Amino acid sequence: MIRRKAEARWEGTLREGKGNIKLGSGGFESLYSFGSRFEDAKGTNPEELLGAAHAGCFTMALSLMLTKAGHPPTSVETTATVNLDKVGDGFSIVGIDLVTRGQVPGADDALFKRLANDAKENCIVSRALKVPMTLDATLTA
């Protein structure tokens, strides 16, 4: 089993506090805050990171599918927009919009769209957004 880790630390209250997010590989580390999540302050946020993961996974999956279909792509570029909105008393991710463009010699538009839809439904991150989750919570002194 391959295991990937990320860490987050938060200090203080929701509005006045601040945090740090980092990848276990050491490839990325950033500050985050209420302002970077719900306003336009500097730093990252969980939704942006989810979008990056989804765009990366989807793009790799589509590239694989195109190659298996006999049309290795020259390039595939994807933007994932994670939509966060007020729902009831809190906020929820209400959707993710994927926009992808590909340079794929020999492929037609119908094939590209069919495989892109397949990648949207079946890439690892798309599937992960539908799985059960576990939690181990311990209060420390």
C-alpha angles and dihedrals in degrees: 000000000000113000125195123188139198129179135211131189125188128189124192136357124333097259101033099031131092137207148191128226123194138172120237090233091060090237095121139022128166144162120248134188144164087273095053091048104042102017135029101276123136118272136056134279138208093257093054090050091048089051091051091050092048095046091048095047095044092048093051092047092050091048090053093048092049091049092049088050089058097259111101106195125238088210142343121196125187135184118198117199113195110206115214118186141166110267116178110315096342146030128276138183099250098181149337121232115205119196115185134179125188140189102210118165113223096007122119127218094256093055092046092050093045093051092043090055090048090051090048091055098038113031112118095253093047089053092044091059087065101047130102116258132214129215133199109188125183126176111222126200 
